[in-house]
C-alpha cells in the first residue's frame, strides 16, 4: 500500500505499508507534521515511533529510545552559571547602541585598498599565477596533489 494526497496550502497525507514496515504522516496548513512509523528489525524486534515536527522542533516518542539521564549536581550548577552569563551578555547586547553603517565599512575598504601600490598588486598577480594545484575535484574541494585510488 502506498498513498499520497495533497491539497492547497501545503497540506498532505502520506501512507505506506511494505512488508514489516509502515509509515503514516500528515502535514497541516501551518506546516506542522505528525506521523508514526514502525518496522521489524533483522533480529525480529518490532519498533514503533510517533513524532511531531512544528515550531518547537522535532520530537519523537518510542519505547525503543533511551531515557535521558538526570543531570548531576555539577551539571545543574554549570547550566545555571551558563544561563546566568548568557542572560547578562544578552542584556549588555541590548544596551549597546552601536549601529553598523555600510558607508563606513565601504570607506575603510577603500582606504585599505588605496594603500597598496601598483607594484604590490603586480607582485600578487605574479605569485597567484605561479601557484599551481593539480588535483582531483571532490565535492567542490581540490587536493594539492594527484590522487589515485590504487
ZASETOR-320282 format. One line per field, with one value per atom (N, C-alpha, C): x, y, z; residue number from 1; atom name. Coordinates in steps of 0.1 Angstrom, whole numbers. Layout:
<atoms>
u: [X;...]
v: [Y;...]
w: [Z;...]
num: [NUM;...]
atome: [CA;...]
</atoms>
This chain:
<atoms>
u: [9;0;9;6;13;4;0;-9;-3;-6;-2;-13;-17;-26;-22;-24;-21;-32;-32;-42;-35;-42;-36;-32;-22;-18;-7;-2;9;5;-8;-13;-11;-7;-6;-8;-11;-12;-4;5;14;13;10;9;16;23;28;29;28;29;36;48;56;62;58;63;61;72;71;73;72;73;62;58;48;50;44;45;33;29;18;22;20;24;14;11;2;8;6;11;-1;-3;-14;-10;-19;-16;-6;-4;6;20;22;34;38;29;31;30;39;38;37;28;27;27;33;34;38;38;42;48;57;63;67;68;72;78;87;94;98;102;107;122;130;145;149;161;166;166;167;167;153;143;129;122;129;123;114;102;94;96;97;99;88;83;72;76;74;78;66;64;55;63;60;67;59;63;57;69;66;76;68;72;65;74;69;77;86;82;90;101;102;112;107;115;112;112;101;101;96;103;99;97;87;85;85;92;92;98;93;98;112;116;129;140;136;146;151;163;168;162;161;157;169;167;178;182;195;199;196;194;191;205;204;216;222;235;241;241;245;246;256;267;277;271;264;258;248;239;229;236;246;253;260;266;272;261;250;239;234;232;228;238;251;261;261;260;259;248;236;224;224;230;232;241;252;262;255;248;241;231;223;214;221;232;239;245;250;255;244;232;221;217;216;213;223;236;246;245;242;240;228;217;206;209;218;221;231;237;247;240;244;237;245;255;263;254;256;249;259;257;266;262;272;269;277;269;276;286;282;291;305;305;317;325;319;325;332;325;330;342;341;352;365;363;375;381;373;378;386;380;387;400;401;413;424;420;429;435;425;430;438;435;443;457;460;473;482;477;485;490;503;508;506;507;506;516;528;538;534;528;523;513;504;494;500;510;517;523;530;537;527;515;505;500;497;492;502;515;526;526;525;525;513;502;490;491;497;498;508;518;528;523;512;507;499;502;496;492;480;475;469;475;469;462;450;443;430;423;411;400;390;379;370;366;358;348;336;325;330;336;340;353;360;373;383;395;406;418;424;436;448;458;471;480;475;483;474;480;472;468;457;452;448;453;450;443;433;426;433;445;453;457]
v: [-12;0;12;22;34;45;55;66;79;89;103;112;121;131;145;155;169;178;190;200;213;224;237;241;249;254;245;235;227;215;212;201;188;178;165;153;141;129;119;112;102;89;78;65;54;45;34;22;10;-2;-12;-16;-26;-36;-48;-59;-57;-56;-54;-40;-30;-16;-8;2;11;25;35;49;56;66;75;89;98;112;122;132;143;157;166;180;189;199;208;221;230;243;251;250;257;251;240;234;224;221;212;198;189;175;166;156;145;132;122;109;98;87;75;65;57;46;35;23;11;2;-7;-17;-28;-39;-51;-52;-51;-52;-66;-67;-80;-91;-86;-95;-100;-94;-98;-89;-78;-69;-59;-56;-46;-32;-22;-8;1;9;18;32;42;56;65;76;86;99;109;121;133;145;158;167;175;185;198;208;221;232;243;255;251;242;238;227;224;214;200;191;177;169;162;154;140;130;116;109;100;91;77;68;54;47;35;27;23;23;19;29;41;52;52;54;55;67;67;78;87;100;109;108;108;107;120;119;131;138;151;159;157;156;156;170;171;184;193;188;196;201;193;197;208;206;216;229;229;241;248;240;245;251;245;250;264;264;276;288;285;295;300;290;294;303;299;307;321;322;335;344;338;345;349;340;342;354;354;364;378;378;391;396;387;391;396;390;394;408;411;424;434;431;440;443;433;435;444;443;451;466;468;481;488;480;485;493;506;514;515;506;507;504;512;509;507;496;493;502;507;516;510;507;502;512;525;535;535;534;534;522;511;498;499;505;507;517;527;537;530;522;515;506;499;490;499;510;519;524;528;532;522;509;498;495;495;491;503;515;526;527;520;520;511;501;492;498;497;503;494;499;491;480;483;473;461;464;453;444;451;443;435;440;432;420;421;410;400;404;395;387;393;386;376;379;370;358;360;349;340;347;339;330;336;328;317;318;308;297;299;288;279;266;257;244;241;229;220;208;198;188;187;179;173;166;160;167;172;179;168;172;163;171;172;180;194;200;214;216;206;207;202;208;203;199;188;184;189;193;199;188;176;165;156;149;139;128;123;112;100;89;77;67;61;51;38;37;24;21]
w: [0;0;0;-8;-9;-14;-5;-9;-5;-13;-11;-16;-8;-13;-7;-15;-11;-14;-8;-11;-10;-14;-14;0;2;15;21;13;18;26;27;34;26;34;27;37;31;39;31;38;32;40;33;39;31;37;30;40;34;41;32;36;28;37;35;43;58;66;80;84;75;79;73;81;76;82;75;79;75;84;82;86;77;81;75;83;79;82;72;74;72;82;81;74;73;66;73;86;93;92;85;83;94;103;114;109;113;108;119;118;127;120;127;120;129;123;131;120;125;117;125;119;126;116;122;114;123;116;123;120;130;128;124;118;113;125;137;148;152;146;149;158;164;173;165;170;164;171;163;168;163;172;168;173;165;168;164;172;169;169;160;160;157;161;158;154;144;139;137;145;144;148;152;156;168;176;188;184;172;168;165;164;161;174;177;189;185;191;188;201;201;212;208;216;214;226;229;240;236;223;219;221;224;227;241;244;258;265;278;286;288;288;291;305;308;322;330;343;351;353;353;355;369;370;383;389;401;408;401;396;389;376;369;356;358;368;372;375;383;386;374;365;353;344;342;334;340;353;360;357;359;356;342;333;319;315;320;316;323;335;341;333;328;320;306;301;288;290;300;303;304;311;313;300;292;278;270;270;263;267;280;285;280;281;276;261;254;239;236;244;242;245;255;259;249;241;231;221;218;209;196;193;181;169;159;146;135;128;117;105;99;87;75;64;52;47;48;42;49;62;70;67;64;61;47;37;24;24;32;32;37;48;53;43;35;24;14;10;0;5;18;24;24;27;28;14;4;-10;-16;-12;-18;-13;-2;4;-4;-11;-19;-31;-35;-47;-59;-70;-83;-83;-78;-77;-69;-57;-48;-55;-63;-70;-81;-88;-98;-92;-80;-74;-70;-65;-61;-72;-84;-95;-101;-100;-104;-95;-82;-72;-75;-77;-79;-92;-102;-115;-113;-104;-102;-94;-86;-78;-87;-85;-95;-87;-86;-80;-90;-91;-99;-90;-91;-82;-87;-79;-83;-76;-84;-77;-70;-58;-50;-41;-46;-39;-37;-47;-45;-39;-35;-29;-39;-38;-47;-38;-41;-34;-40;-33;-39;-44;-47;-53;-60;-69;-77;-68;-69;-60;-69;-65;-72;-62;-66;-57;-56;-61;-60;-47]
num: [1;1;1;2;2;2;3;3;3;4;4;4;5;5;5;6;6;6;7;7;7;8;8;8;9;9;9;10;10;10;11;11;11;12;12;12;13;13;13;14;14;14;15;15;15;16;16;16;17;17;17;18;18;18;19;19;19;20;20;20;21;21;21;22;22;22;23;23;23;24;24;24;25;25;25;26;26;26;27;27;27;28;28;28;29;29;29;30;30;30;31;31;31;32;32;32;33;33;33;34;34;34;35;35;35;36;36;36;37;37;37;38;38;38;39;39;39;40;40;40;41;41;41;42;42;42;43;43;43;44;44;44;45;45;45;46;46;46;47;47;47;48;48;48;49;49;49;50;50;50;51;51;51;52;52;52;53;53;53;54;54;54;55;55;55;56;56;56;57;57;57;58;58;58;59;59;59;60;60;60;61;61;61;62;62;62;63;63;63;64;64;64;65;65;65;66;66;66;67;67;67;68;68;68;69;69;69;70;70;70;71;71;71;72;72;72;73;73;73;74;74;74;75;75;75;76;76;76;77;77;77;78;78;78;79;79;79;80;80;80;81;81;81;82;82;82;83;83;83;84;84;84;85;85;85;86;86;86;87;87;87;88;88;88;89;89;89;90;90;90;91;91;91;92;92;92;93;93;93;94;94;94;95;95;95;96;96;96;97;97;97;98;98;98;99;99;99;100;100;100;101;101;101;102;102;102;103;103;103;104;104;104;105;105;105;106;106;106;107;107;107;108;108;108;109;109;109;110;110;110;111;111;111;112;112;112;113;113;113;114;114;114;115;115;115;116;116;116;117;117;117;118;118;118;119;119;119;120;120;120;121;121;121;122;122;122;123;123;123;124;124;124;125;125;125;126;126;126;127;127;127;128;128;128;129;129;129;130;130;130;131;131;131;132;132;132;133;133;133;134;134;134;135;135;135;136;136;136;137;137;137;138;138;138;139;139;139;140;140;140;141;141;141;142;142;142;143;143;143;144;144;144;145;145;145;146;146;146;147;147;147;148;148;148;149;149;149;150;150;150]
atome: [N;CA;C;N;CA;C;N;CA;C;N;CA;C;N;CA;C;N;CA;C;N;CA;C;N;CA;C;N;CA;C;N;CA;C;N;CA;C;N;CA;C;N;CA;C;N;CA;C;N;CA;C;N;CA;C;N;CA;C;N;CA;C;N;CA;C;N;CA;C;N;CA;C;N;CA;C;N;CA;C;N;CA;C;N;CA;C;N;CA;C;N;CA;C;N;CA;C;N;CA;C;N;CA;C;N;CA;C;N;CA;C;N;CA;C;N;CA;C;N;CA;C;N;CA;C;N;CA;C;N;CA;C;N;CA;C;N;CA;C;N;CA;C;N;CA;C;N;CA;C;N;CA;C;N;CA;C;N;CA;C;N;CA;C;N;CA;C;N;CA;C;N;CA;C;N;CA;C;N;CA;C;N;CA;C;N;CA;C;N;CA;C;N;CA;C;N;CA;C;N;CA;C;N;CA;C;N;CA;C;N;CA;C;N;CA;C;N;CA;C;N;CA;C;N;CA;C;N;CA;C;N;CA;C;N;CA;C;N;CA;C;N;CA;C;N;CA;C;N;CA;C;N;CA;C;N;CA;C;N;CA;C;N;CA;C;N;CA;C;N;CA;C;N;CA;C;N;CA;C;N;CA;C;N;CA;C;N;CA;C;N;CA;C;N;CA;C;N;CA;C;N;CA;C;N;CA;C;N;CA;C;N;CA;C;N;CA;C;N;CA;C;N;CA;C;N;CA;C;N;CA;C;N;CA;C;N;CA;C;N;CA;C;N;CA;C;N;CA;C;N;CA;C;N;CA;C;N;CA;C;N;CA;C;N;CA;C;N;CA;C;N;CA;C;N;CA;C;N;CA;C;N;CA;C;N;CA;C;N;CA;C;N;CA;C;N;CA;C;N;CA;C;N;CA;C;N;CA;C;N;CA;C;N;CA;C;N;CA;C;N;CA;C;N;CA;C;N;CA;C;N;CA;C;N;CA;C;N;CA;C;N;CA;C;N;CA;C;N;CA;C;N;CA;C;N;CA;C;N;CA;C;N;CA;C;N;CA;C;N;CA;C;N;CA;C;N;CA;C;N;CA;C;N;CA;C;N;CA;C;N;CA;C;N;CA;C;N;CA;C;N;CA;C;N;CA;C;N;CA;C;N;CA;C;N;CA;C;N;CA;C;N;CA;C]
</atoms>
